Amino acid sequence: MARSAEIARRVRRVGWGQRVSRWDFKLSPYLYISPFFLLFAVFGAFPLFFNVVVALHDWHRRTGMGEFVGLENFAWVLRQPLFWRSLENTISIFLIGGIPQLILALMIAAILDQNLRAKTFWRMSVLIPFVVMPVATSMIFGQVYGQFGILVPNLQALGLFTDSSSPFFQDRFLSHVAIGSMVVFRWTGYNALILLAAMQAVPRDLYEAATVDGAGRMRQFFSVTIPSIRPTLIFVILTMTIGGLEIFDEARLFDGGGTNGGQGGSNNQWTTVMLYLYNLGFGEWQDRLGQAAAVGWIFAFIILVISVSNLLLTRAISSSDAPRAPKGPGLLRRWRLRTVAAHDETSVSPATEAEMSSEVAKEHVSAEGARR
């Protein structure tokens, strides 16, 4: 009896290796994902919360933290005309660069979705502007739009511009067009590849059904492709809105960003909110880190409002474009049968096809009788 009890205790005893294996099974998933959360806590969460402290104090780079001022920094920013001018510039550049960017991305994605030769080459080619550094892009376009660049002398030869200096650095609207063209050049290919991935996931049966119904390429694009890639399109518009409103590199380096550059123009023609924030806290204007932090939080709230409004508007437009069932029992049944045939992987049975043809013939006879 004692021997059997001793054997039972030996069997129930858990070894050190088994305990380590059990703890490894429980803790290893958290250890695998811990580097991301540690890096985010150090470089993401801490600066975010510390920025709140800076925004509520009279903070300067040289003297450090001053007295607590509460919401006075926010009120000071909202009283500055330059803040509102920079916000107007930011929205203007975003619209000028964002709308053509989305249209071109859809067109390029639709072209790349066709049966082209050297598909991989063309798909990699559209991504080349994205991998170019923003500094290089800004310097190249700054030279193109400069006084002795490629564009301005030719336009002056055509008599469009009479001033000796470049109008793209003097006129407010033209400077927005120039900076918006940089955004279009750099981000169109990136968004086109995202939309292309969504287009390739659209079932080809839908296009075949649309072709049988007599729909052309344009009708298929607007009635099949666009509704099918709706979630991806909303994602692209949302990310494009956030990134377009946070534009900084192109505006900072448009005029070279040297000793006298990087201020957003002589009359702040293309000063964006992010450039205004940089000049306010770190530039040559003033040493106002508290007000710069307040600008960041105010602009974050504005971006949130615009992004949510854009998301709701895009969803409303997408839902209104969704196909609706036609009225009438015969048409309703035929529409349902065609929808099932277009979305299911299996083909329609001969009996179902005969039923559809019979209903179409009956409706045609009824329509002819009503006309007579």
C-alpha positions in Angstrom: 0.0 0.0 0.0 2.8 2.4 0.9 4.7 1.5 -2.2 1.7 2.3 -4.5 1.2 5.7 -2.8 4.9 6.5 -3.3 4.6 5.5 -7.0 1.5 7.7 -7.3 3.3 10.7 -5.8 6.2 10.2 -8.3 3.8 10.1 -11.2 1.9 13.3 -10.1 5.2 15.3 -9.5 5.7 17.9 -12.2 9.3 18.4 -13.3 11.2 21.6 -13.7 11.2 21.3 -17.5 7.4 20.9 -17.6 6.9 24.0 -15.5 9.2 26.0 -17.7 7.3 24.8 -20.8 4.0 25.7 -19.2 5.2 29.3 -18.4 6.7 29.5 -21.9 3.4 28.6 -23.4 1.6 31.3 -21.4 4.1 34.1 -21.6 5.8 33.7 -25.0 2.9 35.4 -27.0 3.2 38.5 -24.8 7.0 38.6 -25.1 6.7 38.4 -28.9 4.5 41.5 -29.1 6.2 43.4 -26.3 8.8 45.2 -28.4 6.1 47.1 -30.3 4.4 48.2 -27.2 7.6 49.2 -25.5 8.7 51.3 -28.5 5.2 52.8 -28.8 5.2 53.7 -25.1 8.6 55.4 -25.3 8.3 57.1 -28.7 4.5 57.4 -29.1 2.5 57.5 -25.9 5.0 59.4 -23.7 5.6 62.3 -26.2 1.8 62.4 -26.7 1.0 62.9 -23.1 4.0 65.1 -22.5 2.8 67.4 -25.3 -0.3 68.0 -23.2 1.9 69.2 -20.3 3.8 71.5 -22.6 0.6 73.0 -24.1 -0.6 73.9 -20.6 2.6 75.7 -19.6 4.6 78.7 -20.7 7.3 76.6 -22.1 10.5 77.8 -24.0 13.5 76.0 -25.4 16.0 78.1 -23.5 14.3 78.5 -20.1 12.4 75.3 -20.0 9.0 74.9 -18.2 7.5 78.1 -17.0 4.3 78.8 -15.0 1.0 77.0 -15.6 -1.2 79.0 -18.0 -4.0 76.5 -18.6 -5.8 77.2 -21.9 -4.2 80.5 -22.5 -1.9 79.0 -25.2 -4.9 77.7 -27.1 -6.7 81.1 -26.9 -3.5 82.8 -28.1 -3.2 80.6 -31.1 -6.9 81.1 -32.1 -6.3 84.9 -32.0 -3.5 84.8 -34.5 -4.4 85.6 -38.1 -1.5 83.7 -39.4 -2.9 80.5 -37.9 -6.1 80.9 -39.9 -4.2 81.8 -43.0 -2.0 78.7 -42.7 -5.2 76.6 -42.2 -6.7 78.0 -45.4 -3.4 77.3 -47.2 -3.4 73.7 -45.9 -7.0 73.0 -47.0 -6.4 74.6 -50.4 -3.3 72.5 -51.0 -5.0 69.4 -49.8 -8.0 69.9 -52.2 -5.7 70.8 -55.2 -3.5 67.8 -54.6 -6.0 65.3 -53.3 -8.8 65.3 -55.8 -6.6 64.8 -58.9 -4.5 62.3 -57.0 -7.6 60.1 -56.3 -8.8 60.3 -59.9 -5.4 59.5 -61.3 -5.0 56.6 -58.9 -8.3 55.1 -60.0 -7.4 55.5 -63.6 -3.9 54.0 -63.2 -5.3 51.1 -61.1 -7.9 50.4 -63.8 -5.3 50.4 -66.5 -3.0 48.1 -64.6 -5.8 45.7 -63.9 -6.1 44.9 -67.6 -4.1 42.2 -69.4 -0.9 44.2 -70.1 2.5 43.0 -71.2 5.2 43.3 -68.5 2.7 43.8 -65.7 5.3 43.7 -63.0 7.4 46.3 -64.7 4.5 48.8 -64.9 3.4 48.1 -61.4 6.8 48.7 -60.0 7.2 51.8 -62.2 4.3 53.6 -60.6 5.8 53.2 -57.2 9.1 54.9 -58.1 8.0 58.4 -57.1 6.9 57.1 -53.7 10.4 55.8 -52.9 12.0 59.1 -53.9 12.9 61.2 -50.8 10.5 64.2 -50.2 13.6 66.4 -50.0 14.7 65.4 -53.5 11.1 65.8 -54.8 10.8 69.3 -53.4 14.1 70.4 -54.7 13.4 69.1 -58.2 10.0 70.7 -58.4 11.3 73.9 -56.9 13.8 74.1 -59.8 11.1 73.3 -62.3 8.9 76.1 -61.1 11.8 78.4 -60.5 12.6 81.6 -62.4 15.2 79.8 -64.6 13.6 76.4 -64.5 11.9 74.4 -67.3 8.3 75.7 -67.0 8.5 79.4 -66.3 10.8 80.5 -69.3 8.6 78.6 -71.7 5.4 80.1 -70.3 7.0 83.6 -70.5 7.9 82.9 -74.2 4.3 82.1 -74.9 3.3 85.5 -73.3 1.4 83.9 -70.4 3.6 85.5 -67.7 5.2 88.9 -68.1 6.9 89.2 -64.8 10.6 88.5 -64.7 10.3 86.5 -61.5 8.5 83.1 -61.1 4.8 83.6 -60.4 4.7 80.2 -58.6 6.7 81.8 -55.8 4.7 85.0 -55.7 1.0 84.1 -56.4 -0.8 82.3 -53.6 -2.9 80.1 -55.8 -0.1 79.1 -58.2 2.1 78.2 -55.2 -0.6 75.9 -54.0 -0.9 74.3 -57.4 2.9 73.8 -57.5 3.0 72.1 -54.1 -0.2 70.1 -54.9 1.6 68.8 -58.0 4.4 67.4 -55.7 1.8 65.6 -53.7 0.2 64.1 -56.8 3.5 63.0 -58.2 4.6 61.3 -55.0 1.5 59.6 -53.7 -0.6 58.7 -56.8 1.3 55.5 -57.5 1.1 54.3 -53.9 -2.7 54.8 -53.8 -3.0 53.2 -57.2 -1.4 50.0 -56.1 -3.7 49.8 -53.1 -6.7 50.2 -55.3 -5.2 47.7 -57.8 -5.1 45.1 -55.1 -8.7 45.7 -54.3 -9.7 45.6 -58.0 -8.0 42.2 -58.4 -10.1 40.8 -55.7 -13.3 41.6 -57.5 -14.9 38.4 -58.9 -14.6 38.2 -62.7 -18.0 36.7 -62.9 -19.5 40.2 -62.2 -17.7 41.6 -65.3 -18.9 38.6 -67.4 -22.5 39.1 -66.2 -22.2 42.9 -67.0 -20.9 42.1 -70.4 -23.8 39.7 -71.1 -26.2 42.5 -70.1 -24.5 44.8 -72.6 -22.5 47.1 -70.3 -19.4 48.7 -71.7 -16.1 49.3 -70.1 -17.1 52.6 -68.5 -20.4 51.3 -67.3 -18.6 48.3 -65.8 -16.1 50.5 -64.1 -18.7 52.7 -62.4 -21.4 50.0 -61.8 -19.2 47.0 -60.9 -15.6 48.1 -60.0 -16.3 51.2 -57.8 -19.1 49.6 -55.7 -16.9 46.4 -55.2 -13.8 48.3 -54.0 -15.9 50.6 -51.7 -14.1 49.7 -48.4 -10.7 50.1 -49.9 -11.7 53.4 -51.5 -12.9 54.7 -48.2 -9.6 53.6 -46.6 -7.6 55.4 -49.3 -9.7 58.6 -49.0 -9.3 58.6 -45.2 -5.5 58.1 -45.2 -5.1 60.6 -48.0 -7.1 63.2 -46.0 -4.9 62.7 -42.9 -1.7 62.7 -44.8 -2.7 65.6 -47.1 -3.5 67.9 -44.2 -0.2 67.1 -42.4 1.9 68.3 -45.4 5.2 69.7 -44.3 8.2 68.6 -46.3 7.0 70.0 -49.6 6.0 73.4 -48.2 9.2 73.6 -46.1 11.6 72.9 -49.1 9.6 74.4 -51.9 11.8 77.5 -52.0 15.0 75.7 -51.0 14.6 75.9 -47.3 18.0 77.7 -46.9 18.8 80.8 -44.9 15.9 82.9 -46.2 13.7 80.0 -47.2 11.4 77.5 -45.5 9.2 80.3 -44.1 6.2 79.6 -46.4 6.8 82.6 -48.8 7.5 86.3 -48.3 3.8 86.8 -47.5 3.1 83.3 -46.1 1.6 82.3 -49.5 2.1 78.6 -48.8 2.6 78.4 -45.1 0.8 75.3 -43.9 -0.3 74.5 -40.3 2.6 72.1 -39.8 5.1 74.6 -41.1 3.5 77.3 -38.9 3.9 74.9 -35.9 7.6 74.3 -36.8 8.4 78.0 -37.2 6.6 78.8 -34.0 8.4 76.3 -31.8 11.7 75.7 -33.5 12.1 78.2 -36.3 13.5 81.7 -36.4 10.2 83.4 -35.5 9.8 82.9 -31.8 10.7 80.4 -29.1 7.2 79.4 -28.1 7.0 75.6 -27.5 3.8 76.0 -25.4 1.9 77.7 -28.2 3.4 75.2 -30.8 2.0 72.3 -28.7 -1.4 74.0 -28.6 -1.3 74.4 -32.4 -0.7 70.6 -32.6 -3.7 69.7 -30.5 -6.0 72.2 -32.2 -5.0 70.9 -35.6 -5.4 67.3 -34.5 -9.0 68.1 -33.5 -9.6 69.7 -36.9 -8.1 66.7 -38.7 -10.4 64.4 -36.7 -13.5 66.5 -37.6 -12.6 66.6 -41.3 -11.7 62.9 -41.4 -15.0 61.8 -39.7 -17.0 64.1 -41.9 -15.2 62.8 -45.0 -15.8 59.2 -43.9 -19.5 59.8 -43.3 -19.9 61.6 -46.6 -18.1 58.8 -48.5 -20.2 56.1 -46.9 -23.4 58.0 -47.7 -22.3 58.4 -51.4 -21.3 54.8 -51.6 -24.5 53.5 -50.1 -26.6 55.7 -52.5 -24.8 54.2 -55.5 -25.5 50.6 -54.4 -27.8 48.7 -56.9 -31.5 48.7 -55.9 -34.0 46.0 -56.7 -36.4 47.0 -59.5 -40.1 47.2 -58.8 -42.6 44.6 -59.9 -42.8 40.9 -58.9 -41.4 39.5 -62.2 -38.6 42.0 -62.4 -37.8 41.5 -58.7 -37.5 37.8 -59.1 -35.3 38.1 -62.3 -33.1 40.7 -60.5 -32.6 38.3 -57.6 -31.8 35.4 -59.9 -29.2 37.5 -61.8 -27.7 38.7 -58.5 -27.3 35.1 -57.3 -25.9 34.1 -60.7 -23.3 36.9 -60.6 -22.1 36.4 -57.0 -22.2 32.6 -56.6 -19.4 30.5 -57.9 -21.8 27.8 -59.2 -23.6 28.4 -62.4 -27.4 28.7 -62.7 -29.2 25.4 -63.4 -31.0 24.9 -66.8 -34.3 24.9 -65.0 -33.6 28.3 -63.5 -32.4 29.7 -66.9 -35.6 28.4 -68.5 -37.6 30.1 -65.7 -35.8 33.4 -66.3 -36.3 33.2 -70.0 -40.0 32.5 -69.5 -40.4 35.5 -67.2 -38.6 37.7 -69.7 -40.9 36.6 -72.5 -44.0 37.2 -70.5 -42.9 40.6 -69.5 -42.0 41.4 -73.1 -45.5 40.3 -74.3 -47.1 42.3 -71.5 -45.1 45.4 -72.5 -46.1 45.0 -76.2 -49.7 44.6 -75.3 -49.6 47.7 -73.1 -48.1 49.7 -76.0 -50.8 48.6 -78.4 
